[in-house]
């Protein structure tokens, strides 16, 4: 008898979604200046978030994840109510 795996939907927390949005915004601001990704991390992101380079790349990749994008948009809609 074969076992089937249940597909689970990953739940994304609001604080993680906001962190991804903020780090992506910082990265986009400085990426056009010609700085390397490592230099952007060292100068602008690490002093605020204290994350390593691997975590930085995971967050940049997560910014393209549909679940995180929808979570950030949902939060923006909720904040605009006030």
Secondary structure in CASP SS format (residue, H / E / C, confidence):
PFRMAT SS
TARGET T0000
AUTHOR 0000-0000-0000
METHOD secondary structure of the structure
MODEL  1
X C 1.00
X C 1.00
X C 1.00
X C 1.00
X C 1.00
X C 1.00
X C 1.00
X C 1.00
X C 1.00
X C 1.00
X C 1.00
X C 1.00
X C 1.00
X H 1.00
X H 1.00
X H 1.00
X H 1.00
X H 1.00
X H 1.00
X H 1.00
X H 1.00
X H 1.00
X H 1.00
X H 1.00
X H 1.00
X H 1.00
X H 1.00
X H 1.00
X H 1.00
X H 1.00
X H 1.00
X C 1.00
X C 1.00
X C 1.00
X C 1.00
X C 1.00
X H 1.00
X H 1.00
X H 1.00
X H 1.00
X H 1.00
X H 1.00
X H 1.00
X H 1.00
X H 1.00
X H 1.00
X H 1.00
X H 1.00
X H 1.00
X C 1.00
X C 1.00
X C 1.00
X H 1.00
X H 1.00
X H 1.00
X H 1.00
X H 1.00
X H 1.00
X H 1.00
X H 1.00
X H 1.00
X H 1.00
X C 1.00
X C 1.00
X C 1.00
X H 1.00
X H 1.00
X H 1.00
X H 1.00
X H 1.00
X H 1.00
X H 1.00
X H 1.00
X H 1.00
X H 1.00
X H 1.00
X H 1.00
X H 1.00
X H 1.00
X C 1.00
X C 1.00
X C 1.00
END
